[in-house]
Amino acid sequence: MTAKTEVTTDELEALRTEINALDDELIRIWQRRAAVSKRIGEIRMANGGTRLVLDRERAILEKYRTALGEDGVQIAMLVLRAGRGPL
């Protein structure tokens, strides 16, 4: 038998408010990361480089996998796509 946790309406509302603030922050960070990534790509291409650096992308995928498990790979793919666009 699992114990039930008493949750007050005030606590529930406070937690939802916190989730909303966290979502706002995630969106802000996502947009900033995408902008920085796009700028890096522009600089790299202007200097004769390639649009993508596969070793860098693999390192990012591994970083997310290590931190978040297999779901982290999916998140990393979305993050990378936001910064470089679809392949």
N, C-alpha and C positions, 0 to 999 in steps of 0.2 A: 504494500500500500504506500503510495507517495503522499508526502505531506503537502498540504496546500499552503501557499504563501498568501497572507493577507495583503491585498493591494488596495490602497485607498484611491479614490477618484483623483485627489490632488497629486498623489505620487504618479499615477498613470499619466495625468496631463503634463506633469513636469518632465517625465521621461519622453513623451511625444514631442515636447518643445525642444528637448535636447537633441532628439533624432533630427528634427527639422533644421536645427542649427548645424549639426554635423553634415547633413546633406548639402546645405548651402556652402559650407566650407569645402566639401569634396568637389562640388561643381566649380567653385572658384579656382581651386588647385588644378583640377582637370583642364580648365580653359587656359590657365597660365602655362601649364606644362606643354600643352599642344602648341601654344604660340612660341615658346622657347624652342621646341623641337623643330617647328617649321623654319624658324630663323637659322638654326644650326644647319639645316638642309640647304637653305639659300646660300649661306656662307660657303659651305663645302662645295656646292656646285659652281659657285662663282670662282672658286679657286681650282677648278678643274677636277674636283673629286666626284664621287658618285652620290646619288641621292640617298642611297642606303649604305650602311656599314653593317654587314651581317654579323660580324663578331660582336659588335656593340648590341645589336638586337638580341643575339643569343644570350649575352650576359644579363640583359634586362629580363628576359624570359626566365632565366635560371634564378635570378634574384627574387622574382615574384613567386616562383615555384617553391623555393626554399622557405619563404616567409608565409605563404598562404596555401601551399599544397597544389594539387592539380587545378583547382579553381583559379589559382593565381595565374596560371598560364593563360587562361581565357581572359582574365582581367588585363594582363600584360599585352595581349594581342590587341585588345580594344584601345588601350592607352597608346600603343605604338601606332595604330591606324589613325587615331585622332591627330597625331603629330605629323604623319607623313602622307596620309590619305591611303586609299586602297591600292594594293599592288596591281 
